[in-house]
Amino acid sequence: MTQQLNGCITFWEVKLAQDRYLMAPATQALIENTVRYLKELEKLQEEVKQGKEVKQ
């Protein structure tokens, strides 16, 4: 699943970098938040793999 998250993060970062000037500000913000949340999910997944307790 880490590879899938990494792929999604990379996809959205590249999409934003390529097409930012064509996007509405709200769309840019949505993609930026999506990337931020995917990175957070990836970090939590790493912590679970290491056996750390996840805080909610």
C-alpha positions as CSV (number, residue, x, y, z in Angstrom):
1,M,0.0,0.0,0.0
2,T,2.9,2.3,0.5
3,Q,3.7,2.2,-3.2
4,Q,0.2,3.1,-4.0
5,L,0.3,6.1,-1.7
6,N,3.6,7.1,-3.1
7,G,2.2,6.8,-6.6
8,C,-0.8,8.9,-5.7
9,I,1.3,11.6,-4.0
10,T,3.7,11.7,-7.0
11,F,0.7,11.9,-9.5
12,W,-0.9,14.8,-7.7
13,E,2.4,16.7,-7.2
14,V,3.3,16.4,-10.9
15,K,-0.3,17.3,-11.9
16,L,-0.2,20.4,-9.8
17,A,3.3,21.4,-11.1
18,Q,2.3,20.9,-14.7
19,D,-1.2,22.5,-14.7
20,R,-1.2,24.9,-11.8
21,Y,-1.6,28.0,-14.0
22,L,-4.7,26.5,-15.7
23,M,-6.4,25.6,-12.4
24,A,-8.8,27.7,-10.3
25,P,-7.4,28.6,-6.9
26,A,-9.9,26.3,-5.2
27,T,-8.7,23.4,-7.3
28,Q,-5.1,24.1,-6.4
29,A,-6.0,24.2,-2.7
30,L,-7.9,20.9,-3.0
31,I,-5.0,19.2,-4.6
32,E,-2.5,20.6,-2.1
33,N,-4.7,19.4,0.8
34,T,-5.0,16.0,-0.9
35,V,-1.2,15.7,-1.1
36,R,-0.9,16.8,2.5
37,Y,-3.4,14.3,3.7
38,L,-1.9,11.5,1.6
39,K,1.5,12.2,3.1
40,E,0.0,12.2,6.6
41,L,-1.6,8.8,5.9
42,E,1.7,7.5,4.6
43,K,3.4,8.6,7.8
44,L,0.8,6.9,10.0
45,Q,1.1,3.8,8.0
46,E,4.8,3.7,8.6
47,E,4.3,4.2,12.3
48,V,1.8,1.3,12.4
49,K,4.3,-0.9,10.6
50,Q,6.9,0.0,13.2
51,G,4.5,-0.9,15.9
52,K,4.0,2.5,17.3
53,E,0.6,3.5,18.8
54,V,-1.4,5.8,16.5
55,K,-2.8,8.9,18.1
56,Q,-6.3,10.0,17.0
